[in-house]
């Protein structure tokens, strides 16, 4: 019985098809859980939960089955694990919010500022608050989660495991996001003038910038000196 026929049998409430569904796909899904970094003692449970959810979804929907059931299961498992990580991250942020001495780690705008290359533990001035808001607006949901990990100095290899991607891919994504936020920060600086621009230039001058943003910062500084 092919995968398409197996899904059709599932939709006909065939108990034998359900057993076959588990037997056919469970071993590969346990292996996928291992590659995604699930601890050995939790891999089978993670695979079983995913199989149960996908089986219910396939039975309850009337559309065409996935083109590749194994690939669909692997994506479903990865999404489940990412959702679990997001849930834990939100819980961690709530705990940090409850501790006044950890306020800088809990604020999402603080995370965005940290991703631009500079750590700040004292209350932000109004210019830096506006810069933080500009950076935060650039983040989608997954990027916000990534910035939370980055701001808490999570090792790139752990981030790769949590995201279910290769270490090199995670490192590249981190660098791209950091450089993009640095560029956004410089674009924001270019919209300011006077004392606010000088404060922001000094702030970004203490950050470790990628080559592109560093060149742009130098140009902005030169323009500020010429206009002074």
N, C-alpha and C positions, 0 to 999 in steps of 0.2 A: 504494500500500500504506500503510495507516494504521499508527500506532505499535504498536498491539496486534498487528496482523498481522505486523509486522516482528519483534517479540519472539518470536512463535510460530515464525517462520521461523528465527530464531537458534537456538531450542531444537531445531530439526530439523537443525542443523549445516549450514545453507545458507550457503555461502561468499559468494554474492551478497548475502545479507541482511547479512552482517557488513560487506561493503564499503559497502552502503547505510547501515548504522548509522553508520559513520564519516563518510561524506559528508553525511548529514543533520544530524548533531548537532555535528560538530567546529567549524564556524565560530562557532556561538553559544557553545560552551564556551570557545573561545579568547577571545571577547569577555568572558565571565564572568571568566576569569582576569585580564584587564586591569582589570576593575572591582574585583577583589579585591586589586589591587596587585602582581600577579606581574610581575617585570621583563620587558620586551619579548622579550629573548632566551630566556626560559624558558616563555613562555605556551603555545606549541605543544606542548612536551614535557609540560607539566603536563596539558594537555587530552588528549593521547594516552594518558598513563598512566591518567588517570581513565576514559577511554572503554574501555580494555582491561580494567580491573578491573570496571567495571559490566557489560560484555559477558559476562565470565566468570561474574559473579554471576547475571545474568539467565538464562544458559544452564544453570547448575548448580541453580537453584531451580525448584520446580514450582508455586509459588503464583501468584496473579494478578499481572500486570505492574503497575508503578506507574501511578497514575491519570494522571500527567503525566510522561512520560519526560524532557523538557527540564528540568522543575523538579527531578526526582530527580537528574539529572546535576549540576545546579548545586549542590544540597545536598551531593552526594558530593564535588565539587571543594572546596567550602568546608570540609567536614570534614577532607579530606586536608590542606589548607593549615593549618588549626588544629592538627592533630596534628603537623605538621612544626614549627610554632612551639613547641608544648609540648615536643617533643623537644629543640629547640635551647635552650629555657629550662632544661630539666633538665640539659643538658650545661653550660650557663653556671653553674648553681648548683654542679655538681660541681667546676668550675674554681675558683669562689670559695671552696668548702670547703677546697681545697688551699692557699689563701693565708691564713695566720693574720691578716694585716693587714686582710683583707676579711671577717672572720667575721660582722660585723653584717649585711652585705648578704646573706650566704648563709643565715642561719637563717630558717625560715618564720615562727616566732613574731615575729621582728624585723620581718618584712614586715607582719604584722598590726598591730604597734604603730605602724609608720610610717603605715599607712592610717588610723589614728585621728587623725592630724594632728600628730604630734610625732616628730622624728628623735632617735635616741639612739645615740651611738657608744661609750659606755663600758659595761662589764658591767652587767647589770640586777640590781637588788636583788630579794630574794624577792617583795615585793609586786608589783613590775612584771613579774616572771616569771609570777606567777599571773594577772595581767591579760592578758599576752600569750597565755597558754594559753586563757583564756576567749574571746579574740577569734579565735584560730585555730580553735576548735571550730565557729565560725559559718560557716566558709568551705567551699563545695563545690569540686570540682576546677577548674571554670572560673574561679571567683572567686579561688582561690589563684593561678592564672596571672595574672589581672588585677592582683592585689595585687603580684605580683613586678614587673610592668611599672610600676605606680604607684610602688613603693618605689625603683625605679631611675630615676625621673623621666622615663620615656618620654613623649614628647609625645602628647597625646590623639589627634592626627591619625594618628600611627603606630599607636596602639592600635586605632583604628577600622579602619585598613587591614588589620592583622593579624587582626582579628576578622571582617572582611568585612562591616562594617555602616557606616552613615552616621556622619559625624563627630558630629552632634548626638545621635544615639542612643548613641554611645560615651561622650560627655561626660555625658549623663544617667545612664548606667549607673554611671559612675565616681562621680558625686556621690551617687547612691542608696546605693552600697556604702559610701562614706566615712561618710555620715550614719548608716547602720545600724550600722556598727562603733563609731561614737562613742556611739550609744545603748546598745549592748551594754556598752561600757566603763563607762558611768554606772550601768547596772543592776548590774554587778559591784561598783562602788564602794559602792552601797547595801547590799550584803551584808557589808561590812566595818565595822570601827569602830576607835576609838583611833588609834594612831600610823599604822597601815596606811592608814586612810581619809584621814588628813591628808596622807600622802605622795602618795597617788593623786590627791587633789584638787589638790595643788600641781602635779603632773605634767600633769593634764588642763587646768589653768588656763593652761598655757603653749601649749596647742594652739589652732589656729584652728577653732572649732566652727561647725557649721551652727546656724541660729536655734533649732530645737527642742532639740537637745542643749545649747546654750548656756543656754537657759532652765532646763532640768533641772539643769544644773550649778549655776546660781545658787540654785535651791531646795535642793539638797543642801548647799551651803555654808551657807545660812541655817540649815538644820536643825542642822548641825554646830555653828554658833556658839551657837545656843540651848541645845543640850545641854551645852556646855562650862561 
